[in-house]
Amino acid sequence: MRIEIVTIFPEMLRGFFELGVIAQARAEKILDIRLHNLRDFTFDKHRQVDDRPYGGGPGMVLKPEPIFRAIESIKSKLDAAPKVLLMSAQGKLFTQSVAKQLAQEKALIILSGRYEGIDERVLTLVDDELSIGDYVLSGGELPAAVITEAVARLVPGVVGKIESVEHDSFYRDDLLGAPQYTRPPEFRGLTVPEILLTGNHEQIEKWRERAALEKTLKNRPDLLKK
């Protein structure tokens, strides 16, 4: 899978993709993640990517010209048509279901917004605006990293065992994952549920299903309404 990220701060993301399962997947050529500095697509000597908003108001707005050039340049070098995503607090909420859909794509272009936003004309090139939550960040770099991580885990071969992904929260039926335990079986008076020590996989699976429901009811009862 090819993921192209456009940002004015590529150094914010570089280290994130050089560690963990993503770094391993890149080394094994399962993922091809490339960072692009938006300023490289400007033609003025100051490499200006923003300007004051028409109509007045605080802050600065990302200009359309470098973004158009960036997306068009990246698309011209791709074999498969990419899905273009804009990180935006105004976008639709990113969920595990959306991650599953994006994991089926061969290529993604992720545009990280900054300042007060982007020129609205850029949306003519965008397939989806995505938000990782109902709050505002200074830029789209962290959302770009979050979405890349969530999508990458669903690409075959990135995570060693597919079972690890299938037992994640939200993977099935929008439920949270069941509680997890490891050695020792007793620590400071806190014990592992006895059923997990029996080796009875059928009963363990039933316990996990019930425990997942209980955790969802406690922490995210809104999910059960679905």
Secondary structure, DSSP 8 states (H G I E B T S, - for coil): -EEEEEES-THHHHTGGGSHHHHHHHHTTS-EEEEEEGGGG--STT---EE--TT--SS-EE-HHHHHHHHHHHHHT-SS--EEEEEEEEEEE--HHHHHHHTT-SEEEEEE-BTT-B-GGGGGG-SEEEESSSS--SBSHHHHHHHHHHHHTTSTTSSS-HHHHHTSTTTTTT--------S-SEETTEE--GGGGS--HHHHHHHHHHHHHHHHHHH-HHHHT-
